[in-house]
Amino acid sequence: MDYIRVTKENLESEHICCAISNNKDVQVASKKAWLADRFDEGLVFLKSVERGKCFIEYIPAEFAWNPIDADGYIYIDCLWVSGSFKGHGYSNDLIGECVRDSREKGKLGLCILSSAKKKPFLADPKYLAHKGFSVCDEADNGIQLWYLPFSPGAPKPRFKECARHPHTDEKGFVLYYTNQCPFNGKYVPIVEKTAADNGIPFRAIHLKTRDEARNAPTPVTTYALFRDGEYLTNEQMNDAKFLKIAKN
């Protein structure tokens, strides 16, 4: 498998989301705008040359859009290999390149979000353990911070206090999200409209800056849905899925 690194120079011409055929779709446009502002902060987006869901995205942890304290580490935003790409060792390729690049840059190690049991859109804990990662912190909602230190004495990354006990003081549904995930450009407005059409209390909080994301009341900032103050899920949903949970 050959890989290509997406940069500011080739961002407009490269296809970054195989699930969206139109490169000018609002979802892709929002993601590309988010990426464009991150490259100068050291973000790396490495993807397969072949079109499909096979990529890794990582950034110095100081610039991560998550409430973590992990100075000196690289934070992996997303490691995604799916469909026909599974089972060929491509995840190993991508992690291996991230390790090589991070060591070359003098980093302390890698960190990434996961959970005790596999959750949608989070790294598989079994795979992380297989690659030598271990849990270094955990929030009350079961979201875990895993790390791979490059030396035994490296300090452990940790969640900021605001994310340790995910909770909001609002009644109804509250959604925190960023433009890091392209699908939010489509599905957040759908859920907003569905809630309004059905008289369901709902508020979407768009985290537009790194400071807002780093002080959010949730470890997962790409998509974090709360109901009556309690954390529900990081899984994006369409109108049918939202109505189903709203009626329960």
C-alpha positions in Angstrom: 0.0 0.0 0.0 1.2 3.5 -0.9 0.3 6.5 1.2 0.1 10.2 0.6 0.4 13.0 3.2 -2.2 15.7 2.8 -0.8 19.2 3.2 -1.9 22.8 2.7 -0.5 22.5 -0.9 -2.6 19.5 -2.0 -5.6 19.8 0.4 -8.0 21.1 -2.2 -7.2 18.4 -4.7 -7.1 15.4 -2.4 -10.1 13.3 -1.5 -10.3 13.0 2.3 -13.6 11.2 2.8 -14.6 8.2 0.8 -18.1 8.1 2.2 -18.8 11.4 0.5 -18.5 11.4 -3.3 -18.8 15.1 -3.8 -15.5 16.8 -2.8 -17.4 20.2 -2.5 -20.0 18.8 -0.1 -20.5 21.0 3.0 -19.2 18.1 5.1 -15.9 17.9 3.2 -15.6 21.7 3.0 -16.0 22.1 6.8 -13.4 19.4 7.4 -10.9 20.8 5.0 -11.3 24.3 6.5 -10.6 22.8 9.9 -7.6 20.9 8.6 -6.2 24.0 6.8 -5.9 25.8 10.1 -4.2 22.9 11.8 -1.3 22.1 9.5 0.8 25.0 10.8 0.3 23.5 14.3 2.0 20.3 13.2 -1.1 18.2 12.2 -0.3 15.2 10.0 -3.0 13.6 7.8 -1.7 10.4 6.1 -4.0 8.4 3.9 -3.9 5.6 1.4 -3.4 6.5 -2.2 -6.3 4.2 -3.0 -9.7 5.7 -2.3 -11.2 4.4 0.9 -11.3 4.6 4.6 -7.6 4.1 5.5 -5.9 7.0 7.2 -4.3 8.4 10.4 -4.6 12.0 11.7 -2.4 13.2 14.5 -1.2 16.4 16.1 1.1 17.6 18.9 -1.0 17.1 22.0 -0.6 20.7 23.0 -2.7 21.6 20.0 -5.3 18.8 20.4 -9.0 19.8 20.4 -9.6 17.7 23.5 -9.4 18.5 27.3 -6.1 16.6 27.9 -2.8 17.5 29.6 -0.2 15.7 27.5 2.6 18.1 26.7 5.4 16.5 24.7 3.1 13.8 23.3 1.5 13.3 19.9 -2.3 12.9 20.1 -3.9 10.7 17.5 -7.2 12.4 16.4 -8.3 9.4 14.3 -7.0 6.0 13.1 -9.4 4.6 10.6 -9.2 1.5 8.5 -12.4 -0.2 7.4 -14.1 -2.1 4.6 -11.9 -4.0 2.2 -8.8 -2.4 3.8 -9.2 -4.4 7.0 -7.0 -7.3 7.7 -4.0 -6.3 5.5 -1.8 -4.7 8.2 -2.5 -1.1 7.1 -3.3 0.0 10.7 0.2 -1.3 11.6 1.7 0.8 8.7 -0.1 3.9 9.8 0.8 3.5 13.5 4.3 2.6 12.6 4.8 5.8 10.6 3.3 7.8 13.4 5.7 6.3 15.9 8.7 6.9 13.5 7.7 10.5 12.8 7.0 11.2 16.5 10.3 9.7 17.6 12.1 11.8 15.0 10.5 14.9 16.3 11.7 14.1 19.9 8.2 13.4 21.3 7.6 11.5 24.6 5.1 9.1 23.0 1.6 8.8 21.6 -1.9 9.1 23.2 -5.4 8.4 21.9 -9.0 8.1 23.1 -10.6 4.7 23.5 -12.7 2.8 26.1 -12.8 -0.5 28.0 -15.2 -1.9 25.4 -15.1 -0.9 21.7 -17.2 2.2 21.0 -18.2 3.7 17.6 -15.6 6.1 16.2 -13.0 5.4 18.9 -9.9 3.3 18.7 -10.3 -0.4 19.3 -8.8 -1.1 22.8 -7.8 -4.6 21.9 -5.7 -3.3 19.0 -4.2 -0.6 21.1 -3.2 -3.1 23.8 -1.7 -5.3 21.1 0.4 -2.4 19.9 1.7 -1.7 23.4 -0.6 1.1 24.5 -2.1 1.1 28.0 -4.7 3.2 29.9 -3.3 6.3 31.6 -6.6 8.0 32.6 -10.4 7.4 32.5 -13.4 9.6 32.8 -16.6 8.8 34.6 -18.4 7.9 31.4 -15.9 5.1 30.5 -13.9 7.1 27.9 -10.3 6.3 28.4 -7.0 8.0 27.5 -4.4 5.4 26.3 -0.8 6.1 25.8 2.4 4.6 24.3 5.4 6.2 26.0 8.8 6.0 24.3 10.6 5.7 27.6 9.7 4.1 31.0 10.0 7.4 32.9 7.7 9.5 30.6 4.9 11.3 32.5 1.4 10.0 31.9 -1.0 12.1 29.9 -4.3 12.9 31.7 -7.7 14.4 31.3 -8.3 17.9 32.4 -10.6 18.2 35.4 -13.5 19.5 33.3 -13.6 16.2 31.4 -13.2 13.8 34.3 -16.9 13.9 35.3 -18.8 14.6 32.0 -22.0 16.5 32.9 -24.1 19.5 31.9 -26.5 21.6 34.0 -29.1 21.8 31.2 -32.3 19.9 30.8 -33.1 18.3 27.4 -30.5 17.3 24.9 -27.2 19.2 24.6 -24.7 18.3 21.9 -21.1 19.4 21.8 -19.3 19.1 18.5 -16.4 20.3 16.3 -15.7 20.4 12.6 -13.0 17.8 13.0 -15.4 15.1 11.8 -16.9 16.0 8.4 -20.2 14.2 9.0 -21.2 16.8 11.6 -21.7 19.3 8.7 -24.7 17.2 7.6 -26.0 15.3 10.6 -26.0 18.1 13.3 -28.4 20.3 11.3 -30.6 17.2 10.7 -30.9 16.5 14.4 -31.4 20.2 15.2 -34.4 20.3 12.7 -35.8 16.9 13.9 -35.8 18.2 17.5 -37.4 21.5 16.6 -40.1 19.7 14.4 -40.9 17.4 17.3 -40.8 19.9 20.2 -37.8 18.2 21.7 -35.5 20.4 23.9 -32.2 20.5 22.1 -29.2 22.7 21.9 -26.1 22.3 19.8 -22.9 23.8 21.0 -20.4 24.2 18.2 -16.8 24.3 19.6 -15.1 26.7 17.2 -11.8 27.2 18.9 -9.2 25.0 20.5 -9.7 26.7 23.9 -13.4 25.9 23.8 -12.7 22.3 23.0 -10.0 22.0 25.6 -12.4 23.2 28.3 -15.4 21.2 27.2 -17.2 19.0 29.8 -16.4 15.8 27.8 -13.3 13.9 26.8 -14.8 13.4 23.3 -15.3 16.7 21.6 -16.0 15.7 18.0 -19.5 14.6 19.0 -20.8 14.3 22.6 -24.5 14.1 23.3 -26.0 14.7 26.7 -29.5 14.3 28.0 -30.7 16.0 31.1 -27.1 16.6 32.1 -26.0 13.0 31.6 -23.6 11.9 28.9 -25.2 9.6 26.3 -23.0 8.9 23.3 -20.3 10.0 20.9 -22.1 8.2 18.0 -23.5 10.5 15.3 -27.1 9.9 14.4 -29.7 10.7 11.8 -33.2 11.7 12.4 -34.5 8.2 13.0 -31.9 7.3 15.5 -32.4 10.5 17.4 -36.1 10.1 17.6 -35.7 6.6 18.8 -33.5 7.6 21.8 -35.7 10.7 22.4 -38.8 8.5 22.9 -37.1 6.1 25.3 
